[in-house]
Amino acid sequence: MDTYYNPADLGKFGEIGSEAPEMAKKFFDYYASVFAEGELTAREKALIALAVAHAVQCPYCIDAYTSTCLEKGSNQAEMTEAVHVACAIRGGASLVHGVQMMKNCQKISM
């Protein structure tokens, strides 16, 4: 069955700059800098990326960073915990916006 997200398309990501090569180069240079070893290890950065990929719901990133996490030495339990962290933050962010609803209800009810 065909899906909107074709896993093979991930391999074509490098072609995204064909019509804007200067901007693509800047992005990919920045991307490489972000994921270089620094204060955080490459493994830690991959776990963060996996969690964020789930929060933004990017299937390409989920596939890519699942593989990267495993390559960098993470295990499924660590990866699952990272996903739960993203879920908690995303859920909390939705809930805290409920304050806007409560304020609006109070304003309208007055």
MDAnalysis code that builds the backbone (N, CA, C; Angstrom):
import MDAnalysis as mda
import numpy as np

u = mda.Universe.empty(330, n_residues=110, atom_resindex=np.repeat(np.arange(110), 3), trajectory=True)
u.add_TopologyAttr("name", ["N", "CA", "C"] * 110)
u.add_TopologyAttr("resid", np.arange(1, 111))
u.add_TopologyAttr("resname", ["MET", "ASP", "THR", "TYR", "TYR", "ASN", "PRO", "ALA", "ASP", "LEU", "GLY", "LYS", "PHE", "GLY", "GLU", "ILE", "GLY", "SER", "GLU", "ALA", "PRO", "GLU", "MET", "ALA", "LYS", "LYS", "PHE", "PHE", "ASP", "TYR", "TYR", "ALA", "SER", "VAL", "PHE", "ALA", "GLU", "GLY", "GLU", "LEU", "THR", "ALA", "ARG", "GLU", "LYS", "ALA", "LEU", "ILE", "ALA", "LEU", "ALA", "VAL", "ALA", "HIS", "ALA", "VAL", "GLN", "CYS", "PRO", "TYR", "CYS", "ILE", "ASP", "ALA", "TYR", "THR", "SER", "THR", "CYS", "LEU", "GLU", "LYS", "GLY", "SER", "ASN", "GLN", "ALA", "GLU", "MET", "THR", "GLU", "ALA", "VAL", "HIS", "VAL", "ALA", "CYS", "ALA", "ILE", "ARG", "GLY", "GLY", "ALA", "SER", "LEU", "VAL", "HIS", "GLY", "VAL", "GLN", "MET", "MET", "LYS", "ASN", "CYS", "GLN", "LYS", "ILE", "SER", "MET"])
u.atoms.positions = np.array([
    [0.837, -1.180, 0.000],
    [0.000, 0.000, 0.000],
    [0.884, 1.247, 0.000],
    [0.561, 2.197, -0.841],
    [1.292, 3.453, -0.877],
    [0.904, 4.315, 0.302],
    [1.860, 5.083, 0.777],
    [1.587, 6.026, 1.853],
    [2.055, 7.401, 1.414],
    [1.587, 8.409, 2.081],
    [1.993, 9.777, 1.779],
    [3.493, 9.944, 2.001],
    [3.985, 9.351, 3.075],
    [5.400, 9.418, 3.398],
    [6.072, 8.159, 2.881],
    [6.865, 8.298, 1.856],
    [7.585, 7.171, 1.288],
    [8.969, 7.129, 1.930],
    [9.296, 6.068, 2.659],
    [10.600, 6.001, 3.318],
    [11.771, 6.227, 2.359],
    [11.618, 5.871, 1.102],
    [12.697, 6.074, 0.138],
    [12.978, 7.559, -0.103],
    [11.998, 8.404, 0.167],
    [12.190, 9.840, -0.045],
    [13.244, 10.431, 0.880],
    [13.453, 9.826, 2.037],
    [14.463, 10.329, 2.966],
    [15.825, 10.383, 2.292],
    [16.124, 9.412, 1.471],
    [17.395, 9.379, 0.762],
    [17.555, 10.489, -0.258],
    [16.476, 11.149, -0.606],
    [16.502, 12.236, -1.584],
    [16.615, 13.610, -0.914],
    [16.744, 13.637, 0.390],
    [16.755, 14.897, 1.125],
    [17.847, 15.838, 0.631],
    [18.987, 15.294, 0.274],
    [20.089, 16.114, -0.207],
    [19.765, 16.886, -1.479],
    [18.765, 16.431, -2.209],
    [18.356, 17.092, -3.451],
    [17.482, 18.323, -3.198],
    [17.102, 18.547, -1.957],
    [16.174, 19.632, -1.635],
    [16.736, 20.996, -2.020],
    [18.034, 21.094, -2.148],
    [18.656, 22.367, -2.476],
    [18.907, 22.589, -3.951],
    [18.355, 21.753, -4.795],
    [18.661, 21.878, -6.226],
    [18.261, 23.226, -6.809],
    [17.228, 23.833, -6.300],
    [16.776, 25.130, -6.823],
    [17.274, 26.314, -5.998],
    [17.868, 26.028, -4.847],
    [18.409, 27.089, -3.986],
    [19.675, 26.568, -3.316],
    [20.716, 26.311, -4.105],
    [21.916, 25.668, -3.554],
    [22.623, 26.448, -2.451],
    [22.611, 27.770, -2.516],
    [23.298, 28.548, -1.483],
    [22.596, 28.393, -0.132],
    [21.268, 28.467, -0.163],
    [20.525, 28.309, 1.100],
    [20.652, 26.887, 1.633],
    [20.611, 25.916, 0.734],
    [20.754, 24.524, 1.158],
    [22.119, 24.299, 1.796],
    [23.160, 24.850, 1.188],
    [24.497, 24.690, 1.756],
    [24.562, 25.286, 3.154],
    [23.991, 26.453, 3.324],
    [23.986, 27.082, 4.647],
    [23.249, 26.211, 5.660],
    [22.099, 25.683, 5.249],
    [21.342, 24.821, 6.164],
    [22.149, 23.582, 6.521],
    [22.686, 22.897, 5.521],
    [23.401, 21.651, 5.790],
    [24.694, 21.894, 6.568],
    [25.356, 23.020, 6.352],
    [26.527, 23.363, 7.166],
    [26.121, 23.584, 8.622],
    [25.024, 24.331, 8.806],
    [24.513, 24.568, 10.153],
    [24.127, 23.245, 10.819],
    [23.404, 22.418, 10.087],
    [22.957, 21.117, 10.589],
    [24.151, 20.285, 11.050],
    [25.193, 20.244, 10.235],
    [26.391, 19.486, 10.597],
    [27.040, 20.057, 11.858],
    [27.056, 21.374, 11.991],
    [27.625, 22.004, 13.184],
    [26.820, 21.663, 14.429],
    [25.516, 21.699, 14.295],
    [24.646, 21.394, 15.432],
    [24.891, 19.975, 15.947],
    [25.065, 19.034, 15.034],
    [25.187, 17.635, 15.442],
    [26.632, 17.194, 15.694],
    [27.580, 18.110, 15.575],
    [28.975, 17.784, 15.905],
    [29.104, 17.648, 17.424],
    [30.065, 16.843, 17.850],
    [30.318, 16.696, 19.282],
    [30.611, 18.070, 19.877],
    [30.044, 18.336, 21.015],
    [30.273, 19.594, 21.720],
    [30.082, 19.333, 23.197],
    [29.328, 20.199, 23.845],
    [28.994, 19.967, 25.257],
    [28.142, 18.710, 25.399],
    [27.363, 18.413, 24.372],
    [26.574, 17.175, 24.337],
    [27.252, 16.192, 23.399],
    [27.142, 14.924, 23.728],
    [27.702, 13.899, 22.849],
    [26.789, 13.704, 21.639],
    [27.322, 13.079, 20.622],
    [26.519, 12.776, 19.438],
    [25.339, 11.872, 19.819],
    [25.544, 10.978, 20.768],
    [24.482, 10.090, 21.238],
    [23.374, 10.884, 21.920],
    [23.744, 11.830, 22.775],
    [22.751, 12.662, 23.459],
    [21.969, 13.513, 22.454],
    [22.668, 14.063, 21.485],
    [22.005, 14.874, 20.473],
    [21.046, 14.037, 19.641],
    [21.421, 12.805, 19.347],
    [20.537, 11.917, 18.585],
    [19.273, 11.606, 19.382],
    [19.395, 11.397, 20.685],
    [18.214, 11.144, 21.520],
    [17.299, 12.364, 21.559],
    [17.890, 13.544, 21.654],
    [17.089, 14.776, 21.625],
    [16.376, 14.880, 20.277],
    [17.112, 14.634, 19.209],
    [16.518, 14.714, 17.871],
    [15.380, 13.710, 17.708],
    [15.544, 12.515, 18.245],
    [14.480, 11.512, 18.167],
    [13.235, 11.988, 18.916],
    [13.434, 12.554, 20.092],
    [12.301, 13.056, 20.873],
    [11.602, 14.195, 20.138],
    [12.371, 15.131, 19.613],
    [11.790, 16.254, 18.872],
    [11.075, 15.752, 17.623],
    [11.648, 14.765, 16.955],
    [11.010, 14.195, 15.763],
    [9.614, 13.674, 16.086],
    [9.471, 13.085, 17.254],
    [8.147, 12.615, 17.669],
    [7.231, 13.791, 17.992],
    [7.778, 14.813, 18.633],
    [6.956, 15.973, 18.987],
    [6.446, 16.692, 17.749],
    [7.271, 16.788, 16.713],
    [6.837, 17.463, 15.486],
    [6.236, 16.487, 14.484],
    [6.243, 15.230, 14.833],
    [5.618, 14.146, 14.061],
    [6.167, 14.038, 12.642],
    [7.485, 13.985, 12.530],
    [8.139, 13.821, 11.225],
    [8.569, 12.365, 11.062],
    [7.871, 11.613, 10.220],
    [8.220, 10.200, 10.071],
    [9.620, 9.988, 9.495],
    [10.066, 10.896, 8.641],
    [11.417, 10.769, 8.102],
    [12.446, 10.906, 9.216],
    [12.265, 11.909, 10.073],
    [13.191, 12.123, 11.185],
    [13.112, 10.975, 12.185],
    [11.914, 10.466, 12.433],
    [11.773, 9.332, 13.354],
    [12.579, 8.153, 12.834],
    [12.426, 7.841, 11.548],
    [13.194, 6.734, 10.959],
    [14.694, 7.002, 11.049],
    [15.094, 8.198, 10.637],
    [16.523, 8.524, 10.602],
    [17.140, 8.495, 11.991],
    [16.463, 9.109, 12.976],
    [17.072, 9.195, 14.305],
    [16.906, 7.927, 15.124],
    [15.971, 7.072, 14.757],
    [15.939, 5.734, 15.369],
    [17.223, 5.011, 14.995],
    [17.551, 5.037, 13.713],
    [18.788, 4.394, 13.248],
    [20.016, 5.046, 13.864],
    [20.044, 6.379, 13.874],
    [21.199, 7.092, 14.423],
    [21.386, 6.781, 15.901],
    [20.289, 6.762, 16.656],
    [20.395, 6.447, 18.087],
    [21.002, 5.065, 18.299],
    [20.522, 4.099, 17.530],
    [21.068, 2.747, 17.665],
    [22.542, 2.714, 17.281],
    [22.901, 3.416, 16.205],
    [24.300, 3.475, 15.775],
    [25.187, 4.133, 16.822],
    [24.648, 5.098, 17.565],
    [25.427, 5.834, 18.564],
    [25.439, 5.140, 19.920],
    [24.790, 3.965, 20.014],
    [24.863, 3.180, 21.241],
    [23.667, 3.256, 22.160],
    [22.618, 3.934, 21.762],
    [21.406, 3.958, 22.596],
    [20.661, 2.642, 22.435],
    [19.829, 2.358, 23.410],
    [18.996, 1.159, 23.304],
    [17.522, 1.574, 23.251],
    [16.673, 0.615, 23.006],
    [15.258, 0.930, 22.832],
    [14.642, 1.519, 24.093],
    [15.086, 1.084, 25.268],
    [14.544, 1.625, 26.511],
    [14.871, 3.115, 26.642],
    [16.097, 3.507, 26.337],
    [16.480, 4.931, 26.388],
    [15.685, 5.740, 25.366],
    [15.544, 5.185, 24.176],
    [14.828, 5.877, 23.115],
    [13.355, 6.055, 23.482],
    [12.771, 5.021, 24.080],
    [11.377, 5.100, 24.511],
    [11.209, 6.158, 25.584],
    [12.153, 6.224, 26.517],
    [12.079, 7.238, 27.569],
    [12.180, 8.645, 26.974],
    [13.045, 8.827, 25.978],
    [13.173, 10.131, 25.314],
    [11.854, 10.518, 24.648],
    [11.188, 9.555, 24.035],
    [9.891, 9.825, 23.398],
    [8.858, 10.217, 24.449],
    [8.898, 9.573, 25.610],
    [7.966, 9.933, 26.679],
    [8.236, 11.340, 27.209],
    [9.496, 11.743, 27.251],
    [9.818, 13.118, 27.654],
    [9.175, 14.094, 26.674],
    [9.330, 13.829, 25.383],
    [8.724, 14.701, 24.366],
    [7.213, 14.733, 24.512],
    [6.618, 13.587, 24.782],
    [5.170, 13.500, 24.961],
    [4.717, 14.325, 26.162],
    [5.458, 14.250, 27.254],
    [5.096, 15.007, 28.455],
    [5.178, 16.506, 28.204],
    [6.230, 16.943, 27.524],
    [6.383, 18.370, 27.240],
    [5.302, 18.837, 26.278],
    [5.042, 18.043, 25.247],
    [4.006, 18.431, 24.281],
    [2.627, 18.460, 24.951],
    [2.345, 17.475, 25.779],
    [1.065, 17.448, 26.491],
    [0.932, 18.610, 27.448],
    [1.999, 18.896, 28.181],
    [1.978, 20.027, 29.108],
    [1.788, 21.351, 28.391],
    [2.424, 21.479, 27.238],
    [2.279, 22.714, 26.465],
    [0.838, 22.898, 26.007],
    [0.176, 21.792, 25.649],
    [-1.243, 21.886, 25.271],
    [-2.089, 22.262, 26.479],
    [-1.825, 21.642, 27.603],
    [-2.610, 21.914, 28.803],
    [-2.442, 23.345, 29.298],
    [-1.236, 23.870, 29.277],
    [-1.016, 25.216, 29.798],
    [-1.759, 26.249, 28.950],
    [-1.999, 25.948, 27.689],
    [-2.786, 26.864, 26.863],
    [-4.252, 26.875, 27.290],
    [-4.638, 25.929, 28.112],
    [-5.981, 25.929, 28.686],
    [-6.220, 27.157, 29.544],
    [-5.144, 27.762, 30.040],
    [-5.274, 28.998, 30.815],
    [-5.906, 30.079, 29.935],
    [-5.538, 30.108, 28.660],
    [-6.129, 31.075, 27.734],
    [-7.644, 30.865, 27.649],
    [-8.051, 29.603, 27.549],
    [-9.470, 29.274, 27.498],
    [-10.168, 29.725, 28.778],
    [-9.557, 29.459, 29.924],
    [-10.174, 29.829, 31.197],
    [-10.315, 31.340, 31.308],
    [-9.272, 32.081, 30.905],
    [-9.342, 33.537, 30.954],
    [-10.432, 34.070, 30.021],
    [-10.540, 33.480, 28.849],
    [-11.547, 33.925, 27.905],
    [-12.957, 33.626, 28.414],
    [-13.128, 32.460, 29.019],
    [-14.427, 32.112, 29.598],
    [-14.824, 33.106, 30.690],
    [-13.860, 33.446, 31.552],
    [-14.148, 34.398, 32.610],
    [-14.498, 35.763, 32.051],
    [-13.797, 36.176, 31.013],
    [-14.056, 37.474, 30.392],
    [-15.448, 37.505, 29.764],
    [-15.803, 36.445, 29.056],
    [-17.111, 36.388, 28.371],
    [-18.247, 36.266, 29.387],
    [-18.009, 35.541, 30.476],
    [-19.034, 35.310, 31.481],
    [-19.337, 36.549, 32.305],
    [-18.469, 37.512, 32.338],
    [-18.677, 38.701, 33.175],
    [-19.713, 39.601, 32.608],
])
